[in-house]
């Protein structure tokens, strides 16, 4: 605040009153202070204010896609497990895969002076965050890499998981495998599709773009896309669903079809063992993703500045059938 006082040509107490919204300052003087604040990029330090008031709780922001998705709920749980031990308050917001909404949420958290932030990136460029990082914000990016800024990143082995799932379907004799996935602009989808295509090529199976349906969001969307694919003259004989909601949609649409249609999917589903047909899921510990991100953020808040990247492994889990020899798999029997 001393810099702001010098820039505005006023006393330190006047700056303090303006910044903290106190009375007793003329509109003209307040304007001078606010203009100096804008020129210098000053942000009110809420943590320092808390300390002066005898409160010690610091805060972190968690910006994810959708808190209603069990995947993100598990991530939030993992983040909270570590940050709670350090007396951090966590503020969570859902970007809903909207870049403009994400930007607004992130900047709002910055204005609230969170001490650090964990972000599941939606937009392709986060250069807008660099001024906040220059002012001391510590950030970790989760599930997807980021461009425009340097920071720690925690990723899932998406490509490897898709390769093992595709190997499983190929080993069952399938050559017409449909893929249901998110928009190709999303990095995780591009990685999973790349793993799928790589395994097809290695097996000498042609890639058929007509069997790839990108864009379903809800289980109902995925169920309709599955039904449309099965209604074709030359339908697929197996499905690779690229997230938990799509897997549920595919299985819903297949209720009237026999067990000859195999399904592999990404993400755990709590009720996977209750489905009548064999099912293979690319499994991992989503809570561990959150813990890893929180651990990196706490290290940054403690002073580390060298960027780090962590990749969390996956394993193919089978429900109701035997694993494929030589693959990274395990079996969970239906109960």
N, C-alpha and C positions, 0 to 999 in steps of 0.2 A: 504493500500500500504506500510505502514511501515513494516508490517510483511514480505512482499515480498522483500523489500529492505534488511532487516536483513538476510533473507534466502539466497538471491543471493549475499550478500556482496557488494552491490553497494549503491549509493546514491538515495534518494527519487526522485530527479528530473529525474534521468535515468529511474527509474521504470515508472514514469509518461509519459515520452517520448515514451517508448516501448508500454505501454498499450494503449496510444492514437494514435499510429501510426505516431509519429513525426520523423523527420529526426535528424541527428546528433548523432546517436548511432551506435557503431561498431557491426557487425554481431555477434562477439563472446559475447559481453556484452548482446546483445538482446537475444541470446540463453540462457544465464544464467538466465535472468529475466523470460523468458517464461517457463523454467524448474521449477523455483521456483513457478510461478503461477500455474502450473499443480500440483505440490506437495501439495500446500496449498488449492487447490480448489477455487482460487480467481476468481471472476467475476467482470468485469468493471461495475460500477454503473452509468448507463446512466442517471438516474434521478438526481444524484448529479451533473453530467456534465451539465445537462439542467439548474439546479439552478444557477451554476456558470456563465452560459451564459445568465442568465436573463429570462430563459424559465421555466414555472412552470407546464406544462402539464405532467401528469403521464400517464401510459399506463397499459392496461390489455389485456390478450389474451383470445379469445373464440374459443375453438376447438370443432366443431360439426361434425355430420356425413355428411350432404349434405345441403348446403345453398339453393339449388334449391327446397328443400322440404318446403312447406308452414309452416309445424310444426316448423322447425328450423328457418325459417325467423321470425316467431312470437316470438320465444325465444330470438333471437338476438335483436328484437325490445324492449323486456322487459328489457334485460340487459342494453341496451343503454339508456333507459329512466332514469334509476337511476344513471348510471356512468357519463352520460353527465352533470348532475347537479353538479357533483363533479369535472368537468373539466378533466375527464379521456379520453384518446384516446383509442379506442377499435380496436384491430387487430383480424380479424376473419379468420379461416382456416377450410377447410373441410377434414376430415380424410378418407371419402369415405369407411368407415367400414373396413379399412385396418390397422391392428395393427402396421405394420412397418412404414407405412406413418404417423400414429398418433404419434408414438414415435419420429420420425424425426421432425415433426411439433412442438411438445411440447418442445423438446430440443432446437430447433431453437428459439422459443419464449423466452426460458430461457436465451439463449445467448444474445438475444436482451434486456435482463434485464427488462422484463415486471414486474410490481409491484405485479400483481396477475393474476390468471388464472381460468377460468371456463371451465370445460372439460366434454363432453359427452363421457364416456369411451367406447372404442372399444376393447382393449386388456383385457385379464383376470387378468393381474397382472401389477400394476403400481409401483412396487418397485423401478424401475429405476428413479423415480421422487424423492425418499426420499433424496438423497444428495442435490438436489436443494431446497427442503423444509428446510433441515438443514441449508442451507445458507440464508434462509429468505424468500423464495417464499411462498406466500399464495395461496391456491388452494381450489376450491369448485367443487364437482362433481355433475353432473346434469343428471336426467332421469334414471340412472343406478348406483347401488352401486359400490364400488371400493375395490380392495384387494391390499395388499402390502404396503399401506400407510394409515395413519389416516387423515381424513378430513371431512369437512361438506358435506352433501349430500341432494339434493332436488329430491324427487321421486314423481311419479304419482301413484295413487291407482289403479294399473293395475289389480290386482286380483279381487278387488271389482267391477271394471268396467266390467270385463269379466263375473262375476257371475250375475250381473243384466242383461246384454245383453243375456246371456244364459237362464235366467229365462223368459225373454220376448219371445224368440223363443219357449221354451217349452210350455209356456202358449198358444201359437198359435197352439198347437197340434203336433209340430214337434218332431220326435225322431231320424230322420236321418239328423243330422246337420253337414255340412262340415265346416272345419276350414282352412283358408288360412292364413299363418303366416310367419314371418321371421325365419331365422335359429334358431334352438333351443339353440345354444350357447349364443344367446343374452338374457340377463336377463329379459328384458321386455316381450319377447315371452314366456319364461318359466313361468313367473307369470300369463300371460293371459291364457295360456294353463292349468295351475293348477286351475285357477278359473273356467274355462269351465268344466274340469273333475269333480271338486267338486260338481258343480250344477247337472251334469248328475247323479252322484252317489246318491245325495240326492233325485232325482226324480225317482231313480230306472231304469234309462236308461243306457244300456251298452255302454261303450266307444268303438268305432270302429276306430282303427288306420288307416284303409284304407280310412277313410273320412278326414284325416288330411294331408294337403299338406303344407310342410314347405320349404321355400326357394325362392318363387317368389319375385322379387325385383321391377319390373316395372309394370304399369297397364297392359301392353300387356302380360307379364308373367302371371299375375293373371287371365286375361281373358282366356288365353289358358288353364290354370289349371282348371278353372271353366268349360269350354267346355268339357274337358276330363272327369271330374267327372260326368257331366250330360249325357255323352255318355255311361255310364256303364249300365249294365242290371238292377242294383238296385241303381239308382241315389239318391243323397241327395234331400231333400225337402226344405232345408233352408241353409243359409250360414252365418258364422261368419267370417268377414274379420278383420284382426288384425292391419291394419293401413290404412291411407287415400288412398294411392295409390292402395292397394289391393281392397278396397271398390269400387273405380272407375272401376277397371278391372272386378270385379264380376258383377257390374251393366251393364257394356258394353256387357258382354257375355249373360246377361239375357234379352236383348232387344227383342229377338224373343220368349220369354217365358211369360206365363201368370202370373198374380199377386199372384197365389197360392204359389209361391216360395218367402219366406221372407228373408230379409237381415238385419243383424245387423253389425255394423262396429265400429272401433275405430277412433277417431279424427274427427274434424269438416270438412265439405266440403262446401265451399261457395255456390255451386250450388245445394245443397242437396234438396231444395224445388222444383227444376225444374224436378226431376225424376218422372216418371209416377207411379211407384210402391211405396207402403208404405216402409219407411226406418227408422230404429232406429240407432242412433249414440251415442257412448260413448263420451260425450262431457266434455270439461274442458277448462280452460283459459291457453293456451300455453304461452301467454305473461306474465301471472302471474308466471309461472314456471321460466321464465327468470328474472323477478323482484325479486323473492324470492332468487334465486341464487346470484344475484348482491347484494342484501341486506346483505346476509351472508358474501360475500367477502369483502364488505366495512367494516363490523364489524371486520373482521379479520385484515384488514389493519389498523383499529383503535386500535388494541391491543388484541382483544378476541382470546383465544387459545383453549378453551374447545370445542370439536367437537359437532356439532348439526346435527340433521336430521329433515327435513320437508317433510310431505306427503301432496300433493295437491289432493283434492277430485275430483270425477267425478260424472256426472249425465247423465242418459239416456234420450236423446231428440228424440221425435217421429215426423216424417214428414208424414202427410197424414192419420194418424189413431189415435185411442184413446189410452191413456196410460193404462198400466196394473195396476189394483187396488193394492195398498199396496207396490208398488215399488218406488224407488227414480227416478221419471220420470217427464217430462214435454212435452208439445206439441208445435210444431211450424207448423202452417198451411202453406201449399203451397200457393203462390200468383199467 
